[in-house]
Amino acid sequence: MNLARWLSLFVSLAVPALGVAVPSDKAPMISPQVDQRVELFSIIFRLAGNPEYNMNQLAKYSTEIDNYFANVKDHAAIAQARRLFHDRGISFDAVMAMAISVSPPPELKPLAPFGDGVPKSRWGGVDTEEFLRLVRAFYQQSRFGEFFTAHAPMYRVAEERFASTLGSVNLAWYPKFYGSKADLDYHLILGMNNGGGNYGPHLVLPDGRTEFMRPLHRKL
């Protein structure tokens, strides 16, 4: 498989999460990374049956997911995710909005108070505290951390290969279009199971800073 085709399989989320400041009128410094939160929530909603997380564009990875988590496919977190999809329309960007709104596992604590459209309006009325409790239990009982660690070499290759394309991307467009702020950071997340979707949620932190999550639209 050639490099361009290989890279085209990945979904990107531009997430300002690692404190990379954007100087005025200058391109942001972006380092592509695979995020455990994104993989966790993507896989949970894959197992719940959401079609957008079952595109299988990385066939080997998809098979490994299904095989590894086969013994927990009936976990309460999966059942709840399935109900959230069918009853509340929790899908696509709403899933990723939750992923970037909580701290890294195993804690998975809200980074800002939920409510008033946080993580997303579709989460309104949902008992998010109970859902996160189930997700924490799934993380522990499925040994998700071990799955993520075992795939570190694959993730590293994805990060390195995607980084090699950024030299041809006009990153200076971001501060010119969105404006430059001292507290605005950018980061690129590769959603390995996210299929063909690109998502751009944002999060307002308790200190008033707004983190804008924008997809890097680029045909590779």
N, C-alpha and C positions, 0 to 999 in steps of 0.2 A: 504494500500500500504506500503510495507516495505521500510526502509530507503534507502537501496541501489538502489532500483527501483526508488524511489522518486528523489534521487539525480541524477540519470542517465538522467533525463529529462532536465537538465540544460546545457547550453552552457557556456564555460568559455573563457574569454579573459584576458591574463596577461598584464596589462597595467601599466607602470611606471608613475603614475600621482599624487601620494600623498606624494612625498618627502620621501619615505622609502629607505634610502641608503643601498647599498649592501656592507658589509664589505668584504675585501679581503679574498677569500677562505672560506667564510662562507655563510650559506644559507640565502636568502633574507627573510625579515619579510613580510608576505603577509596576508592581511586581505580581504576576499571576500566581495564585495559590488555590489549592483545593482546600475547602473548609469542611471540617467534620460536621458542623451543624447543618450545612446545606446537604451533605450526603445523607445524614441521619433522617431529616424530614422528607427528603426526596424518596428515600427507600421506604419509609413508613407508608407514604401515600402511594408508592408503587405497589407494595404488598396489599394495600387497601383496594387496589384496582383502578386508581385514577389513570385514564388513558394517556394523559400528557406525560406521565412518568413511567409509561410502559412502551415507549417508542423503540427501545432496544437498538439504538444506533451504535452502541458498543456491545455487540452480541456476546462476546466472551465475558465481559463485565456483568452484563445482565444475567447470564446463566449462573455466574458465580454468586451473585446476589440471591437469586432464587434458590439455589442449592444451599447456601450457608444459612439462610433464614427460614428454610422450609419447616423447621420444627417449632417456629414461633409465629407462623402465619396466622394463627388464631388467637394471638395475644390480644389482651383487652385494648391496648393502644391502637392496634390495627383495626379492630372492630369499631372503635370510636372514630378513627380517621375515616372509615367507610361511611359511618353515619353523618359525619360532618360534610363529606362530599355530597351525599344524596340529599340531606336535609337543609344544609346551609350553603351549598355551593363552594365549599372550601376546596380550591383547586388552583392551578396555575400560579399566579403571583401571590395569592393569599398564603400559599404554603411557604414560599420563599420569604414573605414578609415576616412570618413567625420565626423562621430559621435565623434571620439576622437580628431579631429583636430579643434574643435570649443569649445568655452567657454560654461559653463552651461547655460541653458535657464533661463530667456527669452532673454538674450543678443545674444547668439549663434554667437559670433564673431570669426573669424579665429585666432588661437593661433600662427600661422606662416603664412607668405605670401603664397598664393596659386599659383601654377604654377610649372613647371619642375617636374612633378610627385607628387605634393602635392595637395590634399590628396592622389591621386592615378592617374596613367597615364590615366585611363579611364575618369577621370574628365577633361582632357585637352580639351580646346575648349568650355567647358560648361560655361555659365554665372553663376558662383557659387554665385556671389553677389545677383543676382536676385532670385536664388533658395533659398538662406538663408533668403531672405526677405519674400518669400512665407512660408517658414517653421516657421519663427517667427510669421507670421499672423496665421498660423494653430495652433501653440501652444497657442496663446491667444484666438482665436475664438472657439477652441475645448475644452477649459478649461482643457488642458492636465495636468497642474499642480495639479488640483483637482483629476484627475484620478490617478496620480502617488502617491499623498498623501494618497488617500483612500486605496491603495494597500500596504502601508508601512508595515502593520503586516505580510502580505504574503512575502514581500521582506526580512523582518527581519528573518523570519523562514528559508528562503532559505540561507541567509548568515550564520546563526548559524549552520545549518545542514551541509553546505558545509565546513565550518571551521573545523568541527569535523573530517573531513577526511584528513585534511592536515598533521596530524601527521605521516601518513604512506607514505607521498610523499617525495621523495629525492630532496628537494629544493636546496641542495648544488650543484646539477648537473648544475643549471643555470649559476652561476659564473664560474664554472669549464669549461663549454662548450663555453659560450659566452665571458668570460673574466670579470675581476672585474674593475670597474671604479667608481670613487667617485661620478660621476654625473649620474650613472645608477640606476634607481629605478624600482621596480616591484609592480604591483598591479593586483589583480584578479577581473574581472568584470563578473557577472553572467548575461548573456543575456537571459532574461526570455521568449522572443518570438523568439529567434534565431534558433529554431529547432535543427537540428543535426550538424550545422556548428561550427567550431572553427576557429577563425581568428587571425592573428598576424600582424597587420599593425604597422608602426613606424612613428615617427614624429620628424623632426629636428627643434628645437626651434631657435628663433632669436639669442640667446646667444651662439649658437653652440652646445648645448647639444642635444644628440640624445636619444629619448625615444623609446626603443624597446618594441613592444607589441607582446608577445608570448603566444600562447595557452598552457594551462596546460593539456597535454594529459594524461588522467588517466581513466581507466575503473573502474567505481564505482559499 
